[in-house]
């Protein structure tokens, strides 16, 4: 059980919330923008004695980092760890739309990222065991808040949203083990069982195929601007008929189905073929095989090694259905060599179209040092205007290979959803 915050911490955030220390917050924002130094902190303490200077600096820093998550972070109350765990506004808006207008009980509300979305579509009551976080939710979402542990909370509204802790905030360590969720898995099951419909927010790294919270459930994995941000287990009346759902935001594209393994076929990797990546949410949910099975008459793509997550084959000869265009990205294979960076450099030099292009190196299972290779392979002057050379360092069976791909200047053959 987490210890309750000291009254002084709660009082400090209350003083920042009531607006009476706006001059301090503005001055702290200037210090943050210039770079926090001992002299800067000392100056704030002298100028604003007996005020929560450190909390003001944390607020200012968090607001500066929140510009990519929220449209008006300058009006919000937040701290660093609360911001890191908060749902971005566009993701919150998408999620809230599933709930319709019915009242929602938002458990473990944090700084109120999800509650802000719920409040825009209907009634919401937010609950957090930390009085400081409950204060932040009240300020940010303008909803009724309660201070209570989930274990002590009565499920008195028809729909529930639960964001269990997935990290030790003091140490900053994340956990992807279901057993480490707080509240525990049995408490989570009892909460969603008591509601007509529920949603449990989890990190995208959780093993989605192993999560069993309710007899009637489905799982969504959400990507926001190309990066996986969360998995959501929907239960009861909120569950989809299909067990898995890939979501891309802000495009709004959704693909649903039943997970299916890719077909593995050992084949030579040769120039002229295409290497195909799946959208990260499709791959994470195991929907890659499902997507290809639905369009097997169009493409002959197979996974060259089990667990690789990438498929290869000939370029499609005809029109590609829109689901494939949205959820796959194809790369033209221009050269194949071993996993020595000197060999890769030689292959790139042989490409007549390679002049002054960026090189992006990707890998699976750390077959190569992608970051190190990217630094070495990029010359001092490269163009960000043209499609990059993309090098995939992979392990195919017992050998490592490097696959050099080159897209068109107008972009990849087919754009991904993101």
GUSEVO-362355 format. One record per residue (C-alpha): residue number from 1; residue in three letters; x, y, z. Coordinates in nm, 2 decimals, m for minus. Layout:
<atoms>
ATOM  seq  type       u       v       w
ATOM  NUM   ALA       X       Y       Z
...
</atoms>
This chain:
<atoms>
ATOM  seq  type       u       v       w
ATOM    1   UNK    0.00    0.00    0.00
ATOM    2   UNK    0.13    0.35   m0.09
ATOM    3   UNK    0.17    0.59    0.19
ATOM    4   UNK   m0.05    0.90    0.20
ATOM    5   UNK    0.12    1.23    0.10
ATOM    6   UNK    0.21    1.47    0.37
ATOM    7   UNK   m0.03    1.75    0.44
ATOM    8   UNK    0.24    2.00    0.34
ATOM    9   UNK    0.25    1.85   m0.01
ATOM   10   UNK   m0.13    1.86   m0.05
ATOM   11   UNK   m0.14    2.22    0.08
ATOM   12   UNK    0.13    2.32   m0.16
ATOM   13   UNK   m0.06    2.20   m0.46
ATOM   14   UNK   m0.38    2.35   m0.33
ATOM   15   UNK   m0.21    2.69   m0.31
ATOM   16   UNK   m0.10    2.65   m0.67
ATOM   17   UNK   m0.45    2.54   m0.78
ATOM   18   UNK   m0.63    2.84   m0.63
ATOM   19   UNK   m0.45    3.09   m0.86
ATOM   20   UNK   m0.31    3.30   m0.58
ATOM   21   UNK    0.05    3.21   m0.68
ATOM   22   UNK    0.02    3.29   m1.05
ATOM   23   UNK    0.33    3.52   m1.03
ATOM   24   UNK    0.53    3.23   m0.88
ATOM   25   UNK    0.42    2.99   m1.15
ATOM   26   UNK    0.50    3.24   m1.43
ATOM   27   UNK    0.85    3.30   m1.28
ATOM   28   UNK    0.91    2.93   m1.25
ATOM   29   UNK    0.82    2.89   m1.61
ATOM   30   UNK    1.09    3.14   m1.70
ATOM   31   UNK    1.35    2.95   m1.50
ATOM   32   UNK    1.24    2.62   m1.66
ATOM   33   UNK    1.27    2.77   m2.01
ATOM   34   UNK    1.62    2.90   m1.94
ATOM   35   UNK    1.73    2.58   m1.77
ATOM   36   UNK    1.69    2.51   m1.40
ATOM   37   UNK    2.01    2.59   m1.20
ATOM   38   UNK    2.08    2.63   m0.83
ATOM   39   UNK    2.10    3.01   m0.89
ATOM   40   UNK    1.76    3.01   m1.05
ATOM   41   UNK    1.60    2.81   m0.77
ATOM   42   UNK    1.77    3.03   m0.51
ATOM   43   UNK    1.63    3.34   m0.69
ATOM   44   UNK    1.28    3.21   m0.68
ATOM   45   UNK    1.31    3.13   m0.31
ATOM   46   UNK    1.42    3.48   m0.23
ATOM   47   UNK    1.16    3.64   m0.45
ATOM   48   UNK    0.87    3.42   m0.32
ATOM   49   UNK    0.95    3.33    0.04
ATOM   50   UNK    0.74    3.06    0.21
ATOM   51   UNK    0.59    2.94   m0.11
ATOM   52   UNK    0.60    2.60   m0.28
ATOM   53   UNK    0.89    2.68   m0.51
ATOM   54   UNK    0.98    2.32   m0.60
ATOM   55   UNK    0.62    2.23   m0.68
ATOM   56   UNK    0.59    2.54   m0.89
ATOM   57   UNK    0.90    2.43   m1.09
ATOM   58   UNK    0.76    2.08   m1.13
ATOM   59   UNK    0.43    2.23   m1.25
ATOM   60   UNK    0.60    2.46   m1.50
ATOM   61   UNK    0.82    2.18   m1.63
ATOM   62   UNK    0.53    1.94   m1.67
ATOM   63   UNK    0.33    2.20   m1.86
ATOM   64   UNK    0.61    2.26   m2.10
ATOM   65   UNK    0.63    1.89   m2.17
ATOM   66   UNK    0.26    1.84   m2.20
ATOM   67   UNK    0.21    2.05   m2.52
ATOM   68   UNK    0.20    1.73   m2.73
ATOM   69   UNK   m0.06    1.56   m2.51
ATOM   70   UNK   m0.31    1.84   m2.42
ATOM   71   UNK   m0.43    2.15   m2.61
ATOM   72   UNK   m0.41    2.38   m2.31
ATOM   73   UNK   m0.16    2.25   m2.06
ATOM   74   UNK   m0.11    2.60   m1.93
ATOM   75   UNK   m0.45    2.57   m1.76
ATOM   76   UNK   m0.38    2.23   m1.61
ATOM   77   UNK   m0.25    2.11   m1.27
ATOM   78   UNK    0.00    1.83   m1.31
ATOM   79   UNK    0.33    1.68   m1.19
ATOM   80   UNK    0.59    1.48   m1.38
ATOM   81   UNK    0.49    1.13   m1.30
ATOM   82   UNK    0.12    1.21   m1.34
ATOM   83   UNK    0.19    1.36   m1.68
ATOM   84   UNK    0.39    1.06   m1.79
ATOM   85   UNK    0.10    0.82   m1.71
ATOM   86   UNK   m0.18    1.04   m1.83
ATOM   87   UNK   m0.38    0.96   m2.15
ATOM   88   UNK   m0.33    1.22   m2.43
ATOM   89   UNK   m0.64    1.43   m2.52
ATOM   90   UNK   m0.69    1.27   m2.86
ATOM   91   UNK   m0.67    0.92   m2.71
ATOM   92   UNK   m0.90    1.01   m2.43
ATOM   93   UNK   m1.15    1.15   m2.67
ATOM   94   UNK   m1.15    0.83   m2.88
ATOM   95   UNK   m1.19    0.61   m2.57
ATOM   96   UNK   m1.47    0.82   m2.42
ATOM   97   UNK   m1.67    0.78   m2.73
ATOM   98   UNK   m1.71    0.41   m2.66
ATOM   99   UNK   m1.88    0.49   m2.33
ATOM  100   UNK   m2.17    0.69   m2.48
ATOM  101   UNK   m2.37    0.93   m2.25
ATOM  102   UNK   m2.40    0.70   m1.94
ATOM  103   UNK   m2.23    0.79   m1.61
ATOM  104   UNK   m1.87    0.67   m1.57
ATOM  105   UNK   m1.67    0.59   m1.26
ATOM  106   UNK   m1.31    0.67   m1.34
ATOM  107   UNK   m1.09    0.48   m1.09
ATOM  108   UNK   m0.72    0.57   m1.04
ATOM  109   UNK   m0.79    0.90   m1.22
ATOM  110   UNK   m0.43    1.04   m1.19
ATOM  111   UNK   m0.42    1.40   m1.32
ATOM  112   UNK   m0.75    1.35   m1.50
ATOM  113   UNK   m0.64    1.27   m1.86
ATOM  114   UNK   m0.92    1.02   m1.91
ATOM  115   UNK   m1.17    1.21   m1.69
ATOM  116   UNK   m1.14    1.51   m1.92
ATOM  117   UNK   m1.26    1.30   m2.21
ATOM  118   UNK   m1.54    1.14   m2.01
ATOM  119   UNK   m1.66    1.48   m1.88
ATOM  120   UNK   m1.70    1.61   m2.23
ATOM  121   UNK   m1.95    1.34   m2.32
ATOM  122   UNK   m2.15    1.29   m2.00
ATOM  123   UNK   m2.14    1.25   m1.62
ATOM  124   UNK   m1.82    1.13   m1.46
ATOM  125   UNK   m1.71    1.07   m1.10
ATOM  126   UNK   m1.33    1.03   m1.05
ATOM  127   UNK   m1.16    0.84   m0.77
ATOM  128   UNK   m0.79    0.84   m0.67
ATOM  129   UNK   m0.63    0.73   m0.34
ATOM  130   UNK   m0.39    1.02   m0.36
ATOM  131   UNK   m0.55    1.35   m0.25
ATOM  132   UNK   m0.31    1.55   m0.46
ATOM  133   UNK   m0.41    1.35   m0.78
ATOM  134   UNK   m0.78    1.39   m0.69
ATOM  135   UNK   m0.72    1.76   m0.66
ATOM  136   UNK   m0.55    1.76   m1.00
ATOM  137   UNK   m0.84    1.57   m1.16
ATOM  138   UNK   m1.09    1.81   m1.01
ATOM  139   UNK   m0.90    2.11   m1.15
ATOM  140   UNK   m0.84    1.96   m1.49
ATOM  141   UNK   m1.16    1.78   m1.57
ATOM  142   UNK   m1.40    1.98   m1.35
ATOM  143   UNK   m1.57    1.66   m1.22
ATOM  144   UNK   m1.67    1.53   m0.88
ATOM  145   UNK   m1.38    1.35   m0.72
ATOM  146   UNK   m1.34    1.11   m0.43
ATOM  147   UNK   m1.03    1.01   m0.23
ATOM  148   UNK   m1.04    0.63   m0.18
ATOM  149   UNK   m0.85    0.31   m0.26
ATOM  150   UNK   m1.01    0.10   m0.53
ATOM  151   UNK   m1.05   m0.19   m0.28
ATOM  152   UNK   m1.27    0.04   m0.07
ATOM  153   UNK   m1.47    0.19   m0.36
ATOM  154   UNK   m1.83    0.10   m0.42
ATOM  155   UNK   m1.91    0.05   m0.79
ATOM  156   UNK   m2.23    0.27   m0.80
ATOM  157   UNK   m2.23    0.38   m1.16
ATOM  158   UNK   m2.31    0.16   m1.47
ATOM  159   UNK   m1.98    0.20   m1.64
ATOM  160   UNK   m1.63    0.20   m1.50
ATOM  161   UNK   m1.28    0.29   m1.62
ATOM  162   UNK   m0.98    0.17   m1.43
ATOM  163   UNK   m0.61    0.27   m1.48
ATOM  164   UNK   m0.41    0.04   m1.24
ATOM  165   UNK   m0.06    0.14   m1.15
ATOM  166   UNK    0.21   m0.02   m1.36
ATOM  167   UNK    0.52    0.13   m1.20
ATOM  168   UNK    0.69    0.21   m0.88
ATOM  169   UNK    0.66    0.59   m0.89
ATOM  170   UNK    0.95    0.65   m0.65
ATOM  171   UNK    1.19    0.44   m0.85
ATOM  172   UNK    1.03    0.51   m1.19
ATOM  173   UNK    1.04    0.14   m1.29
ATOM  174   UNK    0.78    0.01   m1.52
ATOM  175   UNK    0.64   m0.35   m1.50
ATOM  176   UNK    0.48   m0.55   m1.78
ATOM  177   UNK    0.38   m0.83   m1.54
ATOM  178   UNK    0.01   m0.87   m1.48
ATOM  179   UNK    0.09   m0.99   m1.13
ATOM  180   UNK    0.25   m0.65   m1.05
ATOM  181   UNK   m0.06   m0.44   m1.12
ATOM  182   UNK   m0.20   m0.23   m0.84
ATOM  183   UNK   m0.47   m0.29   m0.75
ATOM  184   UNK   m0.42   m0.66   m0.79
ATOM  185   UNK   m0.58   m0.87   m1.07
ATOM  186   UNK   m0.85   m1.01   m0.85
ATOM  187   UNK   m0.96   m0.66   m0.74
ATOM  188   UNK   m0.97   m0.56   m1.10
ATOM  189   UNK   m1.18   m0.85   m1.19
ATOM  190   UNK   m1.43   m0.78   m0.91
ATOM  191   UNK   m1.45   m0.41   m1.02
ATOM  192   UNK   m1.54   m0.49   m1.39
ATOM  193   UNK   m1.77   m0.77   m1.28
ATOM  194   UNK   m1.97   m0.53   m1.06
ATOM  195   UNK   m2.02   m0.28   m1.36
ATOM  196   UNK   m2.24   m0.33   m1.67
ATOM  197   UNK   m1.94   m0.24   m1.88
ATOM  198   UNK   m1.58   m0.16   m1.81
ATOM  199   UNK   m1.25   m0.05   m1.96
ATOM  200   UNK   m0.91   m0.13   m1.80
ATOM  201   UNK   m0.62    0.07   m1.93
ATOM  202   UNK   m0.29   m0.12   m1.95
ATOM  203   UNK    0.05   m0.05   m2.10
ATOM  204   UNK    0.10   m0.17   m2.46
ATOM  205   UNK    0.37   m0.40   m2.35
ATOM  206   UNK    0.13   m0.63   m2.16
ATOM  207   UNK    0.08   m0.98   m2.31
ATOM  208   UNK   m0.27   m0.91   m2.45
ATOM  209   UNK   m0.34   m1.27   m2.54
ATOM  210   UNK   m0.30   m1.38   m2.17
ATOM  211   UNK   m0.52   m1.11   m2.01
ATOM  212   UNK   m0.84   m1.26   m1.87
ATOM  213   UNK   m1.05   m1.02   m1.67
ATOM  214   UNK   m1.41   m1.10   m1.77
ATOM  215   UNK   m1.60   m1.37   m1.95
ATOM  216   UNK   m1.71   m1.11   m2.21
ATOM  217   UNK   m1.41   m0.90   m2.31
ATOM  218   UNK   m1.21   m0.77   m2.60
ATOM  219   UNK   m0.87   m0.59   m2.63
ATOM  220   UNK   m0.78   m0.28   m2.81
ATOM  221   UNK   m0.42   m0.17   m2.87
ATOM  222   UNK   m0.39    0.20   m2.95
ATOM  223   UNK   m0.12    0.37   m3.15
ATOM  224   UNK   m0.09    0.75   m3.13
ATOM  225   UNK    0.12    0.92   m3.40
ATOM  226   UNK    0.29    0.60   m3.49
ATOM  227   UNK    0.38    0.49   m3.13
ATOM  228   UNK    0.19    0.23   m2.92
ATOM  229   UNK    0.05    0.41   m2.61
ATOM  230   UNK   m0.19    0.18   m2.44
ATOM  231   UNK   m0.39   m0.14   m2.44
ATOM  232   UNK   m0.75   m0.13   m2.33
ATOM  233   UNK   m0.94   m0.44   m2.21
ATOM  234   UNK   m1.31   m0.38   m2.26
ATOM  235   UNK   m1.56   m0.58   m2.06
ATOM  236   UNK   m1.94   m0.65   m2.05
ATOM  237   UNK   m2.15   m0.41   m2.26
ATOM  238   UNK   m1.84   m0.22   m2.38
ATOM  239   UNK   m1.67   m0.53   m2.53
ATOM  240   UNK   m1.64   m0.57   m2.91
ATOM  241   UNK   m1.77   m0.89   m3.08
ATOM  242   UNK   m1.42   m0.94   m3.22
ATOM  243   UNK   m1.16   m1.02   m2.96
ATOM  244   UNK   m0.89   m0.79   m3.09
ATOM  245   UNK   m0.89   m0.43   m3.22
ATOM  246   UNK   m0.61   m0.22   m3.36
ATOM  247   UNK   m0.66    0.15   m3.34
ATOM  248   UNK   m0.46    0.42   m3.51
ATOM  249   UNK   m0.49    0.78   m3.39
ATOM  250   UNK   m0.54    1.06   m3.50
ATOM  251   UNK   m0.65    0.90   m3.83
ATOM  252   UNK   m0.93    0.70   m3.65
ATOM  253   UNK   m0.86    0.38   m3.85
ATOM  254   UNK   m0.97    0.06   m3.68
ATOM  255   UNK   m0.92   m0.30   m3.77
ATOM  256   UNK   m1.09   m0.58   m3.58
ATOM  257   UNK   m1.05   m0.96   m3.59
ATOM  258   UNK   m0.93   m1.28   m3.43
ATOM  259   UNK   m0.55   m1.31   m3.39
ATOM  260   UNK   m0.39   m1.56   m3.63
ATOM  261   UNK   m0.03   m1.66   m3.68
ATOM  262   UNK    0.16   m1.57   m4.00
ATOM  263   UNK    0.24   m1.84   m4.25
ATOM  264   UNK    0.61   m1.92   m4.24
ATOM  265   UNK    0.79   m2.01   m4.56
ATOM  266   UNK    1.16   m2.03   m4.60
ATOM  267   UNK    1.25   m1.84   m4.92
ATOM  268   UNK    1.55   m1.66   m5.06
ATOM  269   UNK    1.56   m1.29   m5.00
ATOM  270   UNK    1.64   m1.12   m5.33
ATOM  271   UNK    1.64   m0.77   m5.48
ATOM  272   UNK    1.31   m0.69   m5.64
ATOM  273   UNK    1.10   m0.84   m5.37
ATOM  274   UNK    0.92   m0.63   m5.11
ATOM  275   UNK    0.97   m0.64   m4.73
ATOM  276   UNK    0.64   m0.56   m4.55
ATOM  277   UNK    0.60   m0.41   m4.21
ATOM  278   UNK    0.27   m0.42   m4.03
ATOM  279   UNK    0.13   m0.13   m3.83
ATOM  280   UNK    0.26   m0.17   m3.47
ATOM  281   UNK   m0.09   m0.23   m3.33
ATOM  282   UNK   m0.16   m0.50   m3.59
ATOM  283   UNK    0.16   m0.67   m3.50
ATOM  284   UNK    0.12   m0.63   m3.13
ATOM  285   UNK   m0.22   m0.80   m3.13
ATOM  286   UNK   m0.12   m1.08   m3.37
ATOM  287   UNK   m0.35   m0.96   m3.64
ATOM  288   UNK   m0.09   m0.97   m3.91
ATOM  289   UNK   m0.19   m1.32   m4.02
ATOM  290   UNK   m0.56   m1.23   m4.01
ATOM  291   UNK   m0.50   m0.94   m4.24
ATOM  292   UNK   m0.31   m1.14   m4.49
ATOM  293   UNK   m0.56   m1.43   m4.48
ATOM  294   UNK   m0.83   m1.19   m4.57
ATOM  295   UNK   m0.64   m1.08   m4.89
ATOM  296   UNK   m0.44   m1.39   m4.98
ATOM  297   UNK   m0.57   m1.38   m5.34
ATOM  298   UNK   m0.39   m1.04   m5.38
ATOM  299   UNK   m0.05   m1.10   m5.23
ATOM  300   UNK    0.19   m1.39   m5.18
ATOM  301   UNK    0.37   m1.27   m4.86
ATOM  302   UNK    0.51   m1.50   m4.61
ATOM  303   UNK    0.72   m1.47   m4.29
ATOM  304   UNK    1.07   m1.59   m4.37
ATOM  305   UNK    1.14   m1.69   m4.01
ATOM  306   UNK    0.91   m1.77   m3.71
ATOM  307   UNK    0.85   m1.47   m3.48
ATOM  308   UNK    1.01   m1.22   m3.72
ATOM  309   UNK    0.69   m1.02   m3.76
ATOM  310   UNK    0.79   m0.91   m4.11
ATOM  311   UNK    0.68   m1.08   m4.44
ATOM  312   UNK    0.84   m1.09   m4.78
ATOM  313   UNK    0.74   m1.17   m5.13
ATOM  314   UNK    0.68   m1.03   m5.48
ATOM  315   UNK    0.53   m0.68   m5.53
ATOM  316   UNK    0.15   m0.71   m5.58
ATOM  317   UNK    0.06   m0.72   m5.94
ATOM  318   UNK   m0.28   m0.54   m5.91
ATOM  319   UNK   m0.47   m0.30   m5.69
ATOM  320   UNK   m0.41   m0.35   m5.32
ATOM  321   UNK   m0.72   m0.35   m5.10
ATOM  322   UNK   m0.75   m0.05   m4.86
ATOM  323   UNK   m0.70   m0.25   m4.54
ATOM  324   UNK   m0.36   m0.35   m4.67
ATOM  325   UNK   m0.28    0.00   m4.77
ATOM  326   UNK   m0.38    0.13   m4.43
ATOM  327   UNK   m0.21   m0.13   m4.21
ATOM  328   UNK    0.10   m0.23   m4.40
ATOM  329   UNK    0.41   m0.05   m4.53
ATOM  330   UNK    0.61   m0.20   m4.81
ATOM  331   UNK    0.98   m0.15   m4.89
ATOM  332   UNK    1.15   m0.23   m5.22
ATOM  333   UNK    1.45   m0.46   m5.16
ATOM  334   UNK    1.75   m0.33   m5.34
ATOM  335   UNK    2.04   m0.53   m5.19
ATOM  336   UNK    2.09   m0.82   m4.94
ATOM  337   UNK    2.42   m0.88   m4.76
ATOM  338   UNK    2.56   m1.01   m4.43
ATOM  339   UNK    2.55   m0.84   m4.09
ATOM  340   UNK    2.88   m0.65   m4.13
ATOM  341   UNK    2.84   m0.27   m4.14
ATOM  342   UNK    3.12   m0.25   m4.40
ATOM  343   UNK    2.92   m0.47   m4.63
ATOM  344   UNK    2.61   m0.25   m4.58
ATOM  345   UNK    2.82    0.06   m4.66
ATOM  346   UNK    2.94   m0.10   m4.98
ATOM  347   UNK    2.59   m0.19   m5.09
ATOM  348   UNK    2.46    0.16   m5.02
ATOM  349   UNK    2.75    0.32   m5.22
ATOM  350   UNK    2.65    0.10   m5.52
ATOM  351   UNK    2.29    0.24   m5.53
ATOM  352   UNK    2.28    0.52   m5.78
ATOM  353   UNK    1.98    0.68   m5.60
ATOM  354   UNK    2.15    0.68   m5.26
ATOM  355   UNK    2.33    1.01   m5.29
ATOM  356   UNK    2.27    1.23   m4.98
ATOM  357   UNK    1.98    1.03   m4.85
ATOM  358   UNK    1.93    0.96   m4.48
ATOM  359   UNK    1.98    0.60   m4.36
ATOM  360   UNK    1.75    0.45   m4.11
ATOM  361   UNK    1.85    0.12   m3.95
ATOM  362   UNK    1.59   m0.11   m3.79
ATOM  363   UNK    1.63   m0.45   m3.63
ATOM  364   UNK    1.44   m0.73   m3.46
ATOM  365   UNK    1.56   m0.90   m3.14
ATOM  366   UNK    1.87   m0.68   m3.15
ATOM  367   UNK    2.02   m0.87   m3.44
ATOM  368   UNK    2.23   m0.56   m3.50
ATOM  369   UNK    2.31   m0.23   m3.32
ATOM  370   UNK    2.05   m0.02   m3.49
ATOM  371   UNK    2.13    0.31   m3.32
ATOM  372   UNK    2.51    0.26   m3.37
ATOM  373   UNK    2.47    0.17   m3.73
ATOM  374   UNK    2.24    0.47   m3.79
ATOM  375   UNK    2.51    0.71   m3.66
ATOM  376   UNK    2.78    0.55   m3.87
ATOM  377   UNK    2.59    0.52   m4.19
ATOM  378   UNK    2.47    0.88   m4.20
ATOM  379   UNK    2.71    1.12   m4.36
ATOM  380   UNK    2.75    1.48   m4.24
ATOM  381   UNK    2.51    1.62   m4.49
ATOM  382   UNK    2.19    1.43   m4.57
ATOM  383   UNK    1.85    1.52   m4.71
ATOM  384   UNK    1.54    1.49   m4.51
ATOM  385   UNK    1.33    1.58   m4.81
ATOM  386   UNK    1.39    1.25   m4.99
ATOM  387   UNK    1.27    0.90   m4.88
ATOM  388   UNK    1.54    0.74   m4.67
ATOM  389   UNK    1.74    0.43   m4.73
ATOM  390   UNK    1.61    0.18   m4.48
ATOM  391   UNK    1.83   m0.11   m4.36
ATOM  392   UNK    1.68   m0.40   m4.18
ATOM  393   UNK    1.92   m0.60   m3.97
ATOM  394   UNK    1.75   m0.94   m3.91
ATOM  395   UNK    1.82   m1.29   m3.79
ATOM  396   UNK    1.68   m1.54   m4.05
ATOM  397   UNK    1.72   m1.89   m3.90
ATOM  398   UNK    2.09   m1.93   m3.80
ATOM  399   UNK    2.22   m1.64   m4.00
ATOM  400   UNK    2.21   m1.26   m3.98
ATOM  401   UNK    2.13   m1.06   m4.29
ATOM  402   UNK    2.11   m0.70   m4.38
ATOM  403   UNK    1.83   m0.60   m4.62
ATOM  404   UNK    1.88   m0.26   m4.79
ATOM  405   UNK    1.56   m0.10   m4.91
ATOM  406   UNK    1.49    0.22   m5.09
ATOM  407   UNK    1.15    0.40   m5.12
ATOM  408   UNK    1.04    0.65   m5.38
ATOM  409   UNK    1.09    1.02   m5.33
ATOM  410   UNK    0.72    1.07   m5.30
ATOM  411   UNK    0.70    0.82   m5.02
ATOM  412   UNK    0.67    0.44   m4.96
ATOM  413   UNK    0.48    0.22   m5.20
ATOM  414   UNK    0.18    0.22   m4.97
ATOM  415   UNK    0.14    0.45   m4.67
ATOM  416   UNK    0.07    0.30   m4.33
ATOM  417   UNK   m0.22    0.42   m4.12
ATOM  418   UNK    0.01    0.64   m3.91
</atoms>
